[in-house]
């Protein structure tokens, strides 16, 4: 199964993108995160194939 993650702090935009993806790709597994901390925790367990990510977060995601 193709796994996608949406990382966006604006819940309205995130939900809209999720709904659009589900219409076009009904079998796609979609995970969501509202901030970078949540995203990093989910990425570790989900191992998504594709990530749509906001490039400006208030909590400033840091990848090591």
PDBQT receptor file of N, H, CA, C and O in Angstrom, charges set to zero:
ATOM      1  N   UNK A   1       0.840  -1.182   0.000  1.00  0.00    +0.000 N 
ATOM      2  CA  UNK A   1       0.000   0.000   0.000  1.00  0.00    +0.000 C 
ATOM      3  C   UNK A   1       0.890   1.252   0.000  1.00  0.00    +0.000 C 
ATOM      4  O   UNK A   1       1.930   1.288   0.657  1.00  0.00    +0.000 OA
ATOM      5  N   UNK A   2       0.469   2.250  -0.732  1.00  0.00    +0.000 N 
ATOM      6  H   UNK A   2      -0.377   2.221  -1.266  1.00  0.00    +0.000 HD
ATOM      7  CA  UNK A   2       1.193   3.515  -0.797  1.00  0.00    +0.000 C 
ATOM      8  C   UNK A   2       0.810   4.370   0.404  1.00  0.00    +0.000 C 
ATOM      9  O   UNK A   2      -0.368   4.646   0.628  1.00  0.00    +0.000 OA
ATOM     10  N   UNK A   3       1.813   4.786   1.173  1.00  0.00    +0.000 N 
ATOM     11  H   UNK A   3       2.770   4.561   0.991  1.00  0.00    +0.000 HD
ATOM     12  CA  UNK A   3       1.579   5.572   2.388  1.00  0.00    +0.000 C 
ATOM     13  C   UNK A   3       2.030   7.016   2.178  1.00  0.00    +0.000 C 
ATOM     14  O   UNK A   3       3.137   7.277   1.708  1.00  0.00    +0.000 OA
ATOM     15  N   UNK A   4       1.154   7.936   2.534  1.00  0.00    +0.000 N 
ATOM     16  H   UNK A   4       0.254   7.724   2.916  1.00  0.00    +0.000 HD
ATOM     17  CA  UNK A   4       1.408   9.367   2.397  1.00  0.00    +0.000 C 
ATOM     18  C   UNK A   4       1.208  10.042   3.746  1.00  0.00    +0.000 C 
ATOM     19  O   UNK A   4       0.338   9.652   4.525  1.00  0.00    +0.000 OA
ATOM     20  N   UNK A   5       2.016  11.051   4.011  1.00  0.00    +0.000 N 
ATOM     21  H   UNK A   5       2.723  11.367   3.378  1.00  0.00    +0.000 HD
ATOM     22  CA  UNK A   5       1.841  11.836   5.233  1.00  0.00    +0.000 C 
ATOM     23  C   UNK A   5       1.644  13.298   4.859  1.00  0.00    +0.000 C 
ATOM     24  O   UNK A   5       2.335  13.831   3.991  1.00  0.00    +0.000 OA
ATOM     25  N   UNK A   6       0.690  13.934   5.528  1.00  0.00    +0.000 N 
ATOM     26  H   UNK A   6       0.129  13.500   6.233  1.00  0.00    +0.000 HD
ATOM     27  CA  UNK A   6       0.437  15.363   5.364  1.00  0.00    +0.000 C 
ATOM     28  C   UNK A   6       0.885  16.049   6.649  1.00  0.00    +0.000 C 
ATOM     29  O   UNK A   6       0.398  15.734   7.734  1.00  0.00    +0.000 OA
ATOM     30  N   UNK A   7       1.808  16.981   6.516  1.00  0.00    +0.000 N 
ATOM     31  H   UNK A   7       2.204  17.237   5.634  1.00  0.00    +0.000 HD
ATOM     32  CA  UNK A   7       2.317  17.708   7.681  1.00  0.00    +0.000 C 
ATOM     33  C   UNK A   7       2.004  19.188   7.459  1.00  0.00    +0.000 C 
ATOM     34  O   UNK A   7       2.652  19.864   6.661  1.00  0.00    +0.000 OA
ATOM     35  N   UNK A   8       1.005  19.666   8.175  1.00  0.00    +0.000 N 
ATOM     36  H   UNK A   8       0.478  19.116   8.823  1.00  0.00    +0.000 HD
ATOM     37  CA  UNK A   8       0.506  21.036   7.969  1.00  0.00    +0.000 C 
ATOM     38  C   UNK A   8      -0.166  21.504   9.249  1.00  0.00    +0.000 C 
ATOM     39  O   UNK A   8      -1.016  20.804   9.799  1.00  0.00    +0.000 OA
ATOM     40  N   UNK A   9       0.211  22.682   9.723  1.00  0.00    +0.000 N 
ATOM     41  H   UNK A   9       0.902  23.250   9.276  1.00  0.00    +0.000 HD
ATOM     42  CA  UNK A   9      -0.385  23.201  10.957  1.00  0.00    +0.000 C 
ATOM     43  C   UNK A   9      -1.766  23.817  10.739  1.00  0.00    +0.000 C 
ATOM     44  O   UNK A   9      -2.516  23.978  11.702  1.00  0.00    +0.000 OA
ATOM     45  N   UNK A  10      -2.114  24.159   9.521  1.00  0.00    +0.000 N 
ATOM     46  H   UNK A  10      -1.504  24.028   8.739  1.00  0.00    +0.000 HD
ATOM     47  CA  UNK A  10      -3.438  24.700   9.209  1.00  0.00    +0.000 C 
ATOM     48  C   UNK A  10      -4.386  23.524   8.959  1.00  0.00    +0.000 C 
ATOM     49  O   UNK A  10      -4.342  22.900   7.899  1.00  0.00    +0.000 OA
ATOM     50  N   UNK A  11      -5.230  23.233   9.924  1.00  0.00    +0.000 N 
ATOM     51  H   UNK A  11      -5.266  23.740  10.785  1.00  0.00    +0.000 HD
ATOM     52  CA  UNK A  11      -6.086  22.043   9.840  1.00  0.00    +0.000 C 
ATOM     53  C   UNK A  11      -7.067  22.097   8.667  1.00  0.00    +0.000 C 
ATOM     54  O   UNK A  11      -7.378  21.060   8.083  1.00  0.00    +0.000 OA
ATOM     55  N   UNK A  12      -7.552  23.268   8.319  1.00  0.00    +0.000 N 
ATOM     56  H   UNK A  12      -7.299  24.111   8.794  1.00  0.00    +0.000 HD
ATOM     57  CA  UNK A  12      -8.495  23.392   7.199  1.00  0.00    +0.000 C 
ATOM     58  C   UNK A  12      -7.796  23.009   5.892  1.00  0.00    +0.000 C 
ATOM     59  O   UNK A  12      -8.353  22.260   5.089  1.00  0.00    +0.000 OA
ATOM     60  N   UNK A  13      -6.591  23.513   5.677  1.00  0.00    +0.000 N 
ATOM     61  H   UNK A  13      -6.138  24.121   6.329  1.00  0.00    +0.000 HD
ATOM     62  CA  UNK A  13      -5.848  23.179   4.462  1.00  0.00    +0.000 C 
ATOM     63  C   UNK A  13      -5.479  21.700   4.455  1.00  0.00    +0.000 C 
ATOM     64  O   UNK A  13      -5.611  21.035   3.427  1.00  0.00    +0.000 OA
ATOM     65  N   UNK A  14      -5.016  21.177   5.598  1.00  0.00    +0.000 N 
ATOM     66  H   UNK A  14      -4.909  21.718   6.432  1.00  0.00    +0.000 HD
ATOM     67  CA  UNK A  14      -4.623  19.768   5.701  1.00  0.00    +0.000 C 
ATOM     68  C   UNK A  14      -5.805  18.850   5.386  1.00  0.00    +0.000 C 
ATOM     69  O   UNK A  14      -5.653  17.881   4.642  1.00  0.00    +0.000 OA
ATOM     70  N   UNK A  15      -6.966  19.144   5.940  1.00  0.00    +0.000 N 
ATOM     71  H   UNK A  15      -7.089  19.931   6.544  1.00  0.00    +0.000 HD
ATOM     72  CA  UNK A  15      -8.151  18.322   5.699  1.00  0.00    +0.000 C 
ATOM     73  C   UNK A  15      -8.617  18.413   4.248  1.00  0.00    +0.000 C 
ATOM     74  O   UNK A  15      -9.072  17.423   3.675  1.00  0.00    +0.000 OA
ATOM     75  N   UNK A  16      -8.503  19.585   3.665  1.00  0.00    +0.000 N 
ATOM     76  H   UNK A  16      -8.133  20.389   4.131  1.00  0.00    +0.000 HD
ATOM     77  CA  UNK A  16      -8.873  19.763   2.261  1.00  0.00    +0.000 C 
ATOM     78  C   UNK A  16      -7.962  18.940   1.349  1.00  0.00    +0.000 C 
ATOM     79  O   UNK A  16      -8.433  18.285   0.419  1.00  0.00    +0.000 OA
ATOM     80  N   UNK A  17      -6.661  18.977   1.618  1.00  0.00    +0.000 N 
ATOM     81  H   UNK A  17      -6.278  19.509   2.374  1.00  0.00    +0.000 HD
ATOM     82  CA  UNK A  17      -5.719  18.195   0.824  1.00  0.00    +0.000 C 
ATOM     83  C   UNK A  17      -5.983  16.701   1.013  1.00  0.00    +0.000 C 
ATOM     84  O   UNK A  17      -5.971  15.941   0.045  1.00  0.00    +0.000 OA
ATOM     85  N   UNK A  18      -6.222  16.279   2.253  1.00  0.00    +0.000 N 
ATOM     86  H   UNK A  18      -6.232  16.896   3.039  1.00  0.00    +0.000 HD
ATOM     87  CA  UNK A  18      -6.535  14.872   2.541  1.00  0.00    +0.000 C 
ATOM     88  C   UNK A  18      -7.768  14.425   1.750  1.00  0.00    +0.000 C 
ATOM     89  O   UNK A  18      -7.750  13.369   1.117  1.00  0.00    +0.000 OA
ATOM     90  N   UNK A  19      -8.830  15.221   1.785  1.00  0.00    +0.000 N 
ATOM     91  H   UNK A  19      -8.844  16.079   2.299  1.00  0.00    +0.000 HD
ATOM     92  CA  UNK A  19     -10.058  14.862   1.086  1.00  0.00    +0.000 C 
ATOM     93  C   UNK A  19      -9.841  14.788  -0.426  1.00  0.00    +0.000 C 
ATOM     94  O   UNK A  19     -10.388  13.904  -1.085  1.00  0.00    +0.000 OA
ATOM     95  N   UNK A  20      -9.058  15.694  -0.972  1.00  0.00    +0.000 N 
ATOM     96  H   UNK A  20      -8.613  16.412  -0.437  1.00  0.00    +0.000 HD
ATOM     97  CA  UNK A  20      -8.758  15.680  -2.410  1.00  0.00    +0.000 C 
ATOM     98  C   UNK A  20      -7.977  14.427  -2.787  1.00  0.00    +0.000 C 
ATOM     99  O   UNK A  20      -8.266  13.788  -3.799  1.00  0.00    +0.000 OA
ATOM    100  N   UNK A  21      -6.987  14.082  -1.970  1.00  0.00    +0.000 N 
ATOM    101  H   UNK A  21      -6.753  14.601  -1.148  1.00  0.00    +0.000 HD
ATOM    102  CA  UNK A  21      -6.193  12.879  -2.243  1.00  0.00    +0.000 C 
ATOM    103  C   UNK A  21      -7.052  11.617  -2.151  1.00  0.00    +0.000 C 
ATOM    104  O   UNK A  21      -6.910  10.709  -2.969  1.00  0.00    +0.000 OA
ATOM    105  N   UNK A  22      -7.931  11.560  -1.171  1.00  0.00    +0.000 N 
ATOM    106  H   UNK A  22      -8.047  12.298  -0.507  1.00  0.00    +0.000 HD
ATOM    107  CA  UNK A  22      -8.797  10.377  -1.015  1.00  0.00    +0.000 C 
ATOM    108  C   UNK A  22      -9.747  10.211  -2.195  1.00  0.00    +0.000 C 
ATOM    109  O   UNK A  22     -10.064   9.086  -2.581  1.00  0.00    +0.000 OA
ATOM    110  N   UNK A  23     -10.204  11.319  -2.771  1.00  0.00    +0.000 N 
ATOM    111  H   UNK A  23      -9.947  12.233  -2.457  1.00  0.00    +0.000 HD
ATOM    112  CA  UNK A  23     -11.071  11.227  -3.948  1.00  0.00    +0.000 C 
ATOM    113  C   UNK A  23     -10.326  10.645  -5.140  1.00  0.00    +0.000 C 
ATOM    114  O   UNK A  23     -10.861   9.807  -5.865  1.00  0.00    +0.000 OA
ATOM    115  N   UNK A  24      -9.100  11.087  -5.339  1.00  0.00    +0.000 N 
ATOM    116  H   UNK A  24      -8.665  11.769  -4.750  1.00  0.00    +0.000 HD
ATOM    117  CA  UNK A  24      -8.308  10.643  -6.501  1.00  0.00    +0.000 C 
ATOM    118  C   UNK A  24      -7.644   9.287  -6.273  1.00  0.00    +0.000 C 
ATOM    119  O   UNK A  24      -7.475   8.514  -7.216  1.00  0.00    +0.000 OA
ATOM    120  N   UNK A  25      -7.267   8.993  -5.028  1.00  0.00    +0.000 N 
ATOM    121  H   UNK A  25      -7.404   9.621  -4.262  1.00  0.00    +0.000 HD
ATOM    122  CA  UNK A  25      -6.522   7.774  -4.709  1.00  0.00    +0.000 C 
ATOM    123  C   UNK A  25      -7.159   7.083  -3.502  1.00  0.00    +0.000 C 
ATOM    124  O   UNK A  25      -6.609   7.143  -2.402  1.00  0.00    +0.000 OA
ATOM    125  N   UNK A  26      -8.300   6.436  -3.687  1.00  0.00    +0.000 N 
ATOM    126  H   UNK A  26      -8.747   6.388  -4.581  1.00  0.00    +0.000 HD
ATOM    127  CA  UNK A  26      -9.048   5.877  -2.557  1.00  0.00    +0.000 C 
ATOM    128  C   UNK A  26      -8.306   4.804  -1.763  1.00  0.00    +0.000 C 
ATOM    129  O   UNK A  26      -8.625   4.590  -0.593  1.00  0.00    +0.000 OA
ATOM    130  N   UNK A  27      -7.341   4.131  -2.351  1.00  0.00    +0.000 N 
ATOM    131  H   UNK A  27      -7.082   4.304  -3.301  1.00  0.00    +0.000 HD
ATOM    132  CA  UNK A  27      -6.626   3.081  -1.623  1.00  0.00    +0.000 C 
ATOM    133  C   UNK A  27      -5.382   3.598  -0.894  1.00  0.00    +0.000 C 
ATOM    134  O   UNK A  27      -4.715   2.838  -0.190  1.00  0.00    +0.000 OA
ATOM    135  N   UNK A  28      -5.071   4.882  -1.060  1.00  0.00    +0.000 N 
ATOM    136  H   UNK A  28      -5.613   5.498  -1.631  1.00  0.00    +0.000 HD
ATOM    137  CA  UNK A  28      -3.896   5.463  -0.413  1.00  0.00    +0.000 C 
ATOM    138  C   UNK A  28      -4.100   5.564   1.098  1.00  0.00    +0.000 C 
ATOM    139  O   UNK A  28      -5.147   6.013   1.566  1.00  0.00    +0.000 OA
ATOM    140  N   UNK A  29      -3.096   5.146   1.843  1.00  0.00    +0.000 N 
ATOM    141  H   UNK A  29      -2.246   4.781   1.464  1.00  0.00    +0.000 HD
ATOM    142  CA  UNK A  29      -3.109   5.327   3.296  1.00  0.00    +0.000 C 
ATOM    143  C   UNK A  29      -2.576   6.726   3.589  1.00  0.00    +0.000 C 
ATOM    144  O   UNK A  29      -1.477   7.072   3.156  1.00  0.00    +0.000 OA
ATOM    145  N   UNK A  30      -3.343   7.534   4.321  1.00  0.00    +0.000 N 
ATOM    146  H   UNK A  30      -4.236   7.253   4.674  1.00  0.00    +0.000 HD
ATOM    147  CA  UNK A  30      -2.963   8.923   4.583  1.00  0.00    +0.000 C 
ATOM    148  C   UNK A  30      -2.883   9.158   6.083  1.00  0.00    +0.000 C 
ATOM    149  O   UNK A  30      -3.857   8.964   6.811  1.00  0.00    +0.000 OA
ATOM    150  N   UNK A  31      -1.706   9.578   6.532  1.00  0.00    +0.000 N 
ATOM    151  H   UNK A  31      -0.915   9.735   5.940  1.00  0.00    +0.000 HD
ATOM    152  CA  UNK A  31      -1.511   9.964   7.930  1.00  0.00    +0.000 C 
ATOM    153  C   UNK A  31      -1.383  11.477   7.973  1.00  0.00    +0.000 C 
ATOM    154  O   UNK A  31      -0.991  12.104   6.990  1.00  0.00    +0.000 OA
ATOM    155  N   UNK A  32      -1.714  12.056   9.112  1.00  0.00    +0.000 N 
ATOM    156  H   UNK A  32      -2.033  11.546   9.912  1.00  0.00    +0.000 HD
ATOM    157  CA  UNK A  32      -1.662  13.510   9.252  1.00  0.00    +0.000 C 
ATOM    158  C   UNK A  32      -0.916  13.900  10.513  1.00  0.00    +0.000 C 
ATOM    159  O   UNK A  32      -0.947  13.195  11.522  1.00  0.00    +0.000 OA
ATOM    160  N   UNK A  33      -0.245  15.039  10.432  1.00  0.00    +0.000 N 
ATOM    161  H   UNK A  33      -0.220  15.612   9.613  1.00  0.00    +0.000 HD
ATOM    162  CA  UNK A  33       0.419  15.623  11.594  1.00  0.00    +0.000 C 
ATOM    163  C   UNK A  33       0.231  17.130  11.538  1.00  0.00    +0.000 C 
ATOM    164  O   UNK A  33       0.278  17.734  10.466  1.00  0.00    +0.000 OA
ATOM    165  N   UNK A  34       0.018  17.727  12.699  1.00  0.00    +0.000 N 
ATOM    166  H   UNK A  34      -0.021  17.236  13.569  1.00  0.00    +0.000 HD
ATOM    167  CA  UNK A  34      -0.212  19.162  12.776  1.00  0.00    +0.000 C 
ATOM    168  C   UNK A  34       1.014  19.963  13.159  1.00  0.00    +0.000 C 
ATOM    169  O   UNK A  34       0.986  21.193  13.150  1.00  0.00    +0.000 OA
ATOM    170  N   UNK A  35       2.107  19.260  13.502  1.00  0.00    +0.000 N 
ATOM    171  H   UNK A  35       2.130  18.260  13.509  1.00  0.00    +0.000 HD
ATOM    172  CA  UNK A  35       3.350  19.962  13.838  1.00  0.00    +0.000 C 
ATOM    173  C   UNK A  35       4.537  19.025  13.612  1.00  0.00    +0.000 C 
ATOM    174  O   UNK A  35       4.356  17.837  13.345  1.00  0.00    +0.000 OA
ATOM    175  N   UNK A  36       5.726  19.555  13.720  1.00  0.00    +0.000 N 
ATOM    176  H   UNK A  36       5.873  20.520  13.937  1.00  0.00    +0.000 HD
ATOM    177  CA  UNK A  36       6.920  18.775  13.396  1.00  0.00    +0.000 C 
ATOM    178  C   UNK A  36       7.193  17.660  14.399  1.00  0.00    +0.000 C 
ATOM    179  O   UNK A  36       7.680  16.598  14.012  1.00  0.00    +0.000 OA
ATOM    180  N   UNK A  37       6.895  17.874  15.662  1.00  0.00    +0.000 N 
ATOM    181  H   UNK A  37       6.500  18.737  15.976  1.00  0.00    +0.000 HD
ATOM    182  CA  UNK A  37       7.119  16.840  16.674  1.00  0.00    +0.000 C 
ATOM    183  C   UNK A  37       6.228  15.632  16.377  1.00  0.00    +0.000 C 
ATOM    184  O   UNK A  37       6.688  14.490  16.386  1.00  0.00    +0.000 OA
ATOM    185  N   UNK A  38       4.980  15.897  16.119  1.00  0.00    +0.000 N 
ATOM    186  H   UNK A  38       4.607  16.825  16.111  1.00  0.00    +0.000 HD
ATOM    187  CA  UNK A  38       4.027  14.840  15.778  1.00  0.00    +0.000 C 
ATOM    188  C   UNK A  38       4.448  14.127  14.490  1.00  0.00    +0.000 C 
ATOM    189  O   UNK A  38       4.353  12.904  14.388  1.00  0.00    +0.000 OA
ATOM    190  N   UNK A  39       4.910  14.898  13.520  1.00  0.00    +0.000 N 
ATOM    191  H   UNK A  39       4.988  15.891  13.602  1.00  0.00    +0.000 HD
ATOM    192  CA  UNK A  39       5.335  14.321  12.237  1.00  0.00    +0.000 C 
ATOM    193  C   UNK A  39       6.511  13.374  12.416  1.00  0.00    +0.000 C 
ATOM    194  O   UNK A  39       6.503  12.269  11.872  1.00  0.00    +0.000 OA
ATOM    195  N   UNK A  40       7.516  13.789  13.166  1.00  0.00    +0.000 N 
ATOM    196  H   UNK A  40       7.522  14.687  13.608  1.00  0.00    +0.000 HD
ATOM    197  CA  UNK A  40       8.685  12.936  13.360  1.00  0.00    +0.000 C 
ATOM    198  C   UNK A  40       8.323  11.628  14.055  1.00  0.00    +0.000 C 
ATOM    199  O   UNK A  40       8.862  10.576  13.711  1.00  0.00    +0.000 OA
ATOM    200  N   UNK A  41       7.433  11.683  15.010  1.00  0.00    +0.000 N 
ATOM    201  H   UNK A  41       6.995  12.538  15.288  1.00  0.00    +0.000 HD
ATOM    202  CA  UNK A  41       6.993  10.460  15.701  1.00  0.00    +0.000 C 
ATOM    203  C   UNK A  41       6.255   9.526  14.738  1.00  0.00    +0.000 C 
ATOM    204  O   UNK A  41       6.466   8.313  14.771  1.00  0.00    +0.000 OA
ATOM    205  N   UNK A  42       5.407  10.070  13.896  1.00  0.00    +0.000 N 
ATOM    206  H   UNK A  42       5.235  11.055  13.869  1.00  0.00    +0.000 HD
ATOM    207  CA  UNK A  42       4.639   9.242  12.966  1.00  0.00    +0.000 C 
ATOM    208  C   UNK A  42       5.493   8.727  11.815  1.00  0.00    +0.000 C 
ATOM    209  O   UNK A  42       5.283   7.610  11.343  1.00  0.00    +0.000 OA
ATOM    210  N   UNK A  43       6.441   9.516  11.364  1.00  0.00    +0.000 N 
ATOM    211  H   UNK A  43       6.612  10.424  11.748  1.00  0.00    +0.000 HD
ATOM    212  CA  UNK A  43       7.322   9.084  10.277  1.00  0.00    +0.000 C 
ATOM    213  C   UNK A  43       8.099   7.843  10.693  1.00  0.00    +0.000 C 
ATOM    214  O   UNK A  43       8.285   6.926   9.892  1.00  0.00    +0.000 OA
ATOM    215  N   UNK A  44       8.549   7.811  11.928  1.00  0.00    +0.000 N 
ATOM    216  H   UNK A  44       8.398   8.556  12.578  1.00  0.00    +0.000 HD
ATOM    217  CA  UNK A  44       9.324   6.673  12.419  1.00  0.00    +0.000 C 
ATOM    218  C   UNK A  44       8.518   5.375  12.359  1.00  0.00    +0.000 C 
ATOM    219  O   UNK A  44       9.073   4.322  12.043  1.00  0.00    +0.000 OA
ATOM    220  N   UNK A  45       7.235   5.434  12.655  1.00  0.00    +0.000 N 
ATOM    221  H   UNK A  45       6.785   6.289  12.912  1.00  0.00    +0.000 HD
ATOM    222  CA  UNK A  45       6.427   4.209  12.670  1.00  0.00    +0.000 C 
ATOM    223  C   UNK A  45       5.752   3.924  11.327  1.00  0.00    +0.000 C 
ATOM    224  O   UNK A  45       5.528   2.761  10.992  1.00  0.00    +0.000 OA
ATOM    225  N   UNK A  46       5.427   4.946  10.564  1.00  0.00    +0.000 N 
ATOM    226  H   UNK A  46       5.608   5.891  10.837  1.00  0.00    +0.000 HD
ATOM    227  CA  UNK A  46       4.689   4.764   9.320  1.00  0.00    +0.000 C 
ATOM    228  C   UNK A  46       5.590   4.489   8.112  1.00  0.00    +0.000 C 
ATOM    229  O   UNK A  46       5.215   3.720   7.226  1.00  0.00    +0.000 OA
ATOM    230  N   UNK A  47       6.762   5.103   8.069  1.00  0.00    +0.000 N 
ATOM    231  H   UNK A  47       7.066   5.727   8.788  1.00  0.00    +0.000 HD
ATOM    232  CA  UNK A  47       7.656   5.012   6.901  1.00  0.00    +0.000 C 
ATOM    233  C   UNK A  47       6.913   5.371   5.615  1.00  0.00    +0.000 C 
ATOM    234  O   UNK A  47       6.767   4.534   4.725  1.00  0.00    +0.000 OA
ATOM    235  N   UNK A  48       6.444   6.618   5.520  1.00  0.00    +0.000 N 
ATOM    236  H   UNK A  48       6.563   7.298   6.244  1.00  0.00    +0.000 HD
ATOM    237  CA  UNK A  48       5.654   7.005   4.346  1.00  0.00    +0.000 C 
ATOM    238  C   UNK A  48       6.486   7.016   3.064  1.00  0.00    +0.000 C 
ATOM    239  O   UNK A  48       7.696   7.244   3.089  1.00  0.00    +0.000 OA
ATOM    240  N   UNK A  49       5.806   6.765   1.945  1.00  0.00    +0.000 N 
ATOM    241  H   UNK A  49       4.824   6.580   1.924  1.00  0.00    +0.000 HD
ATOM    242  CA  UNK A  49       6.430   6.834   0.629  1.00  0.00    +0.000 C 
ATOM    243  C   UNK A  49       6.503   8.264   0.126  1.00  0.00    +0.000 C 
ATOM    244  O   UNK A  49       7.372   8.602  -0.678  1.00  0.00    +0.000 OA
ATOM    245  N   UNK A  50       5.587   9.108   0.599  1.00  0.00    +0.000 N 
ATOM    246  H   UNK A  50       4.881   8.834   1.251  1.00  0.00    +0.000 HD
ATOM    247  CA  UNK A  50       5.487  10.489   0.139  1.00  0.00    +0.000 C 
ATOM    248  C   UNK A  50       5.068  11.367   1.311  1.00  0.00    +0.000 C 
ATOM    249  O   UNK A  50       4.197  10.993   2.096  1.00  0.00    +0.000 OA
ATOM    250  N   UNK A  51       5.696  12.541   1.426  1.00  0.00    +0.000 N 
ATOM    251  H   UNK A  51       6.404  12.844   0.789  1.00  0.00    +0.000 HD
ATOM    252  CA  UNK A  51       5.334  13.488   2.481  1.00  0.00    +0.000 C 
ATOM    253  C   UNK A  51       5.040  14.841   1.847  1.00  0.00    +0.000 C 
ATOM    254  O   UNK A  51       5.873  15.397   1.131  1.00  0.00    +0.000 OA
ATOM    255  N   UNK A  52       3.852  15.361   2.115  1.00  0.00    +0.000 N 
ATOM    256  H   UNK A  52       3.175  14.909   2.696  1.00  0.00    +0.000 HD
ATOM    257  CA  UNK A  52       3.508  16.736   1.769  1.00  0.00    +0.000 C 
ATOM    258  C   UNK A  52       3.714  17.533   3.048  1.00  0.00    +0.000 C 
ATOM    259  O   UNK A  52       3.058  17.275   4.057  1.00  0.00    +0.000 OA
ATOM    260  N   UNK A  53       4.629  18.505   3.006  1.00  0.00    +0.000 N 
ATOM    261  H   UNK A  53       5.161  18.714   2.186  1.00  0.00    +0.000 HD
ATOM    262  CA  UNK A  53       4.980  19.190   4.242  1.00  0.00    +0.000 C 
ATOM    263  C   UNK A  53       5.017  20.704   4.056  1.00  0.00    +0.000 C 
ATOM    264  O   UNK A  53       5.572  21.221   3.086  1.00  0.00    +0.000 OA
ATOM    265  N   UNK A  54       4.422  21.381   4.996  1.00  0.00    +0.000 N 
ATOM    266  H   UNK A  54       3.972  20.961   5.784  1.00  0.00    +0.000 HD
ATOM    267  CA  UNK A  54       4.509  22.832   5.078  1.00  0.00    +0.000 C 
ATOM    268  C   UNK A  54       5.980  23.188   5.285  1.00  0.00    +0.000 C 
ATOM    269  O   UNK A  54       6.667  22.514   6.053  1.00  0.00    +0.000 OA
ATOM    270  N   UNK A  55       6.466  24.207   4.633  1.00  0.00    +0.000 N 
ATOM    271  H   UNK A  55       5.907  24.754   4.010  1.00  0.00    +0.000 HD
ATOM    272  CA  UNK A  55       7.885  24.548   4.787  1.00  0.00    +0.000 C 
ATOM    273  C   UNK A  55       8.130  25.595   5.873  1.00  0.00    +0.000 C 
ATOM    274  O   UNK A  55       9.282  25.912   6.173  1.00  0.00    +0.000 OA
ATOM    275  N   UNK A  56       7.075  26.130   6.460  1.00  0.00    +0.000 N 
ATOM    276  H   UNK A  56       6.140  25.873   6.217  1.00  0.00    +0.000 HD
ATOM    277  CA  UNK A  56       7.228  27.122   7.533  1.00  0.00    +0.000 C 
ATOM    278  C   UNK A  56       6.400  26.706   8.743  1.00  0.00    +0.000 C 
ATOM    279  O   UNK A  56       5.174  26.815   8.755  1.00  0.00    +0.000 OA
ATOM    280  N   UNK A  57       7.106  26.232   9.750  1.00  0.00    +0.000 N 
ATOM    281  H   UNK A  57       8.102  26.144   9.740  1.00  0.00    +0.000 HD
ATOM    282  CA  UNK A  57       6.449  25.813  10.979  1.00  0.00    +0.000 C 
ATOM    283  C   UNK A  57       6.831  26.740  12.117  1.00  0.00    +0.000 C 
ATOM    284  O   UNK A  57       7.980  27.174  12.203  1.00  0.00    +0.000 OA
ATOM    285  N   UNK A  58       5.893  27.046  12.984  1.00  0.00    +0.000 N 
ATOM    286  H   UNK A  58       4.960  26.694  12.915  1.00  0.00    +0.000 HD
ATOM    287  CA  UNK A  58       6.225  27.864  14.147  1.00  0.00    +0.000 C 
ATOM    288  C   UNK A  58       7.223  27.171  15.063  1.00  0.00    +0.000 C 
ATOM    289  O   UNK A  58       8.019  27.843  15.719  1.00  0.00    +0.000 OA
ATOM    290  N   UNK A  59       7.197  25.822  15.124  1.00  0.00    +0.000 N 
ATOM    291  H   UNK A  59       6.550  25.276  14.591  1.00  0.00    +0.000 HD
ATOM    292  CA  UNK A  59       8.094  25.115  16.052  1.00  0.00    +0.000 C 
ATOM    293  C   UNK A  59       9.417  24.711  15.394  1.00  0.00    +0.000 C 
ATOM    294  O   UNK A  59      10.227  24.030  16.023  1.00  0.00    +0.000 OA
ATOM    295  N   UNK A  60       9.652  25.113  14.149  1.00  0.00    +0.000 N 
ATOM    296  H   UNK A  60       8.995  25.667  13.637  1.00  0.00    +0.000 HD
ATOM    297  CA  UNK A  60      10.932  24.941  13.454  1.00  0.00    +0.000 C 
ATOM    298  C   UNK A  60      11.485  23.516  13.539  1.00  0.00    +0.000 C 
ATOM    299  O   UNK A  60      12.312  23.203  14.395  1.00  0.00    +0.000 OA
ATOM    300  N   UNK A  61      11.014  22.676  12.645  1.00  0.00    +0.000 N 
ATOM    301  H   UNK A  61      10.342  22.930  11.949  1.00  0.00    +0.000 HD
ATOM    302  CA  UNK A  61      11.436  21.290  12.598  1.00  0.00    +0.000 C 
ATOM    303  C   UNK A  61      12.961  21.193  12.453  1.00  0.00    +0.000 C 
ATOM    304  O   UNK A  61      13.565  21.890  11.638  1.00  0.00    +0.000 OA
ATOM    305  N   UNK A  62      13.556  20.331  13.244  1.00  0.00    +0.000 N 
ATOM    306  H   UNK A  62      13.065  19.765  13.906  1.00  0.00    +0.000 HD
ATOM    307  CA  UNK A  62      15.000  20.100  13.178  1.00  0.00    +0.000 C 
ATOM    308  C   UNK A  62      15.224  18.621  12.911  1.00  0.00    +0.000 C 
ATOM    309  O   UNK A  62      14.783  17.767  13.681  1.00  0.00    +0.000 OA
ATOM    310  N   UNK A  63      15.913  18.322  11.813  1.00  0.00    +0.000 N 
ATOM    311  H   UNK A  63      16.272  19.015  11.188  1.00  0.00    +0.000 HD
ATOM    312  CA  UNK A  63      16.233  16.942  11.482  1.00  0.00    +0.000 C 
ATOM    313  C   UNK A  63      17.719  16.702  11.720  1.00  0.00    +0.000 C 
ATOM    314  O   UNK A  63      18.569  17.450  11.236  1.00  0.00    +0.000 OA
ATOM    315  N   UNK A  64      18.013  15.662  12.461  1.00  0.00    +0.000 N 
ATOM    316  H   UNK A  64      17.323  15.055  12.854  1.00  0.00    +0.000 HD
ATOM    317  CA  UNK A  64      19.420  15.305  12.711  1.00  0.00    +0.000 C 
ATOM    318  C   UNK A  64      19.792  14.068  11.941  1.00  0.00    +0.000 C 
ATOM    319  O   UNK A  64      20.932  13.610  12.021  1.00  0.00    +0.000 OA
TER     320      UNK A  64
